[in-house]
Amino acid sequence: MGFSMRFKGLDLNLLVALDMLLAESSVSRAAKRLYISQPAASAALGRLRDYFGDELLIQHRKRMIPTSYADSLAPEIKRILGQVDSIIQMSSEFDPSKSKRVFRLMASDYIATVLVGPAIKRLAEVAPDIQLDIRLPSEQVGVEFERGEIDAVLTPEEYISPNHPAELLFEEQHVVVGWEENPLLATPLTSADFLSSTHVAVTIGPGRQLTYAERHLRSLPTGRTVEILAPSFSVVPWLIIGTKRLTVMHERLARVFAENLPLNIQPLPLDVPSMREMLQYHEARTHDSGIIWLRQLLHETAAGMAI
């Protein structure tokens, strides 16, 4: 496991191994992520069992199941390693012009289009070797964020975690979008016309999570007819062009689509509050100079976005 440092008889490198073993519930998968051999990972598990006086992981058929004691250790180990990582980041200077760091973001296709895309143009100028790994929202990515494996989450305010810092990036209005030849959009759209049309709505991720606008629309006694549920905003234009269907989407995203596609944008004739788009980061990364720089970049990009 490389250089060994001991604290009260425990090789501290073994905490990293235990964290990975509990995360993967598999010696072979943990070995791959630790870049060590499977026998070395098995030996590390044996030493951990001896030190803690507990089996930690018990073989059950083709899986390894953590003991109740291991379950109690897991969050504390994650917290300790996160604090160590934060200390390391504090002690090192971050130079975006030289860094080869990979930043991992959770972002929907909407925010990736209107904010992350423009930010990448800036990255190419000031930080050419930095990489962005963008993950769509999902329960698994949420778990990875809690582990400290995701650097930033870009999400509406109602979806942020109460356990970590978050800050406002910008506020967003929602609009109605349809095919530019849709006769309903030849004149200002009324609420009656809006409700008489069929609609395309979006759900996010494997859990089919409702979008901000969809949640608010479904809370209204509208009698609205949703004909198609789309898996992302990026496919919606192709589901309304050439039809009389309407959709509700973010104004910034609608204007990006309308630059290249035959779409008509109109004000939403129902009351949906402004959406507050937030940037959230892990509490253990508060002093991470790289995360501080990334937050600043995203805020500067947001400030420069036009409606």
Secondary structure in CASP SS format (residue, H / E / C, confidence):
PFRMAT SS
TARGET T0000
AUTHOR 0000-0000-0000
METHOD secondary structure of the structure
MODEL  1
M C 1.00
G C 1.00
F C 1.00
S C 1.00
M C 1.00
R E 1.00
F E 1.00
K C 1.00
G C 1.00
L E 1.00
D E 1.00
L C 1.00
N H 1.00
L H 1.00
L H 1.00
V H 1.00
A H 1.00
L H 1.00
D H 1.00
M H 1.00
L H 1.00
L H 1.00
A H 1.00
E H 1.00
S C 1.00
S C 1.00
V H 1.00
S H 1.00
R H 1.00
A H 1.00
A H 1.00
K H 1.00
R H 1.00
L H 1.00
Y C 1.00
I C 1.00
S C 1.00
Q H 1.00
P H 1.00
A H 1.00
A H 1.00
S H 1.00
A H 1.00
A H 1.00
L H 1.00
G H 1.00
R H 1.00
L H 1.00
R H 1.00
D H 1.00
Y H 1.00
F H 1.00
G C 1.00
D C 1.00
E C 1.00
L C 1.00
L E 1.00
I E 1.00
Q E 1.00
H E 1.00
R C 1.00
K C 1.00
R E 1.00
M E 1.00
I E 1.00
P E 1.00
T C 1.00
S H 1.00
Y H 1.00
A H 1.00
D H 1.00
S H 1.00
L H 1.00
A H 1.00
P H 1.00
E H 1.00
I H 1.00
K H 1.00
R H 1.00
I H 1.00
L H 1.00
G H 1.00
Q H 1.00
V H 1.00
D H 1.00
S H 1.00
I H 1.00
I H 1.00
Q H 1.00
M H 1.00
S H 1.00
S C 1.00
E C 1.00
F C 1.00
D C 1.00
P C 1.00
S C 1.00
K C 1.00
S C 1.00
K C 1.00
R C 1.00
V E 1.00
F E 1.00
R E 1.00
L E 1.00
M E 1.00
A C 1.00
S C 1.00
D H 1.00
Y H 1.00
I H 1.00
A H 1.00
T H 1.00
V H 1.00
L H 1.00
V H 1.00
G H 1.00
P H 1.00
A H 1.00
I H 1.00
K H 1.00
R H 1.00
L H 1.00
A H 1.00
E H 1.00
V H 1.00
A C 1.00
P C 1.00
D C 1.00
I C 1.00
Q E 1.00
L E 1.00
D E 1.00
I E 1.00
R E 1.00
L C 1.00
P C 1.00
S C 1.00
E H 1.00
Q H 1.00
V H 1.00
G H 1.00
V H 1.00
E H 1.00
F H 1.00
E H 1.00
R C 1.00
G C 1.00
E C 1.00
I C 1.00
D C 1.00
A E 1.00
V E 1.00
L E 1.00
T E 1.00
P E 1.00
E H 1.00
E H 1.00
Y H 1.00
I C 1.00
S C 1.00
P C 1.00
N C 1.00
H C 1.00
P C 1.00
A E 1.00
E E 1.00
L E 1.00
L E 1.00
F E 1.00
E E 1.00
E E 1.00
Q C 1.00
H E 1.00
V E 1.00
V E 1.00
V E 1.00
G E 1.00
W E 1.00
E C 1.00
E C 1.00
N C 1.00
P H 1.00
L H 1.00
L H 1.00
A C 1.00
T C 1.00
P C 1.00
L C 1.00
T C 1.00
S H 1.00
A H 1.00
D H 1.00
F H 1.00
L H 1.00
S H 1.00
S C 1.00
T E 1.00
H E 1.00
V E 1.00
A E 1.00
V E 1.00
T E 1.00
I E 1.00
G C 1.00
P C 1.00
G C 1.00
R C 1.00
Q E 1.00
L E 1.00
T C 1.00
Y H 1.00
A H 1.00
E H 1.00
R H 1.00
H H 1.00
L H 1.00
R H 1.00
S C 1.00
L C 1.00
P C 1.00
T C 1.00
G C 1.00
R C 1.00
T E 1.00
V E 1.00
E E 1.00
I E 1.00
L E 1.00
A E 1.00
P C 1.00
S C 1.00
F H 1.00
S H 1.00
V H 1.00
V C 1.00
P H 1.00
W H 1.00
L H 1.00
I H 1.00
I C 1.00
G C 1.00
T C 1.00
K C 1.00
R C 1.00
L E 1.00
T E 1.00
V E 1.00
M E 1.00
H E 1.00
E H 1.00
R H 1.00
L H 1.00
A H 1.00
R H 1.00
V H 1.00
F H 1.00
A H 1.00
E C 1.00
N C 1.00
L C 1.00
P C 1.00
L E 1.00
N E 1.00
I E 1.00
Q E 1.00
P E 1.00
L C 1.00
P C 1.00
L C 1.00
D C 1.00
V C 1.00
P C 1.00
S C 1.00
M E 1.00
R E 1.00
E E 1.00
M E 1.00
L E 1.00
Q E 1.00
Y C 1.00
H C 1.00
E H 1.00
A H 1.00
R H 1.00
T C 1.00
H C 1.00
D C 1.00
S H 1.00
G H 1.00
I H 1.00
I H 1.00
W H 1.00
L H 1.00
R H 1.00
Q H 1.00
L H 1.00
L H 1.00
H H 1.00
E H 1.00
T H 1.00
A H 1.00
A H 1.00
G C 1.00
M C 1.00
A C 1.00
I C 1.00
END
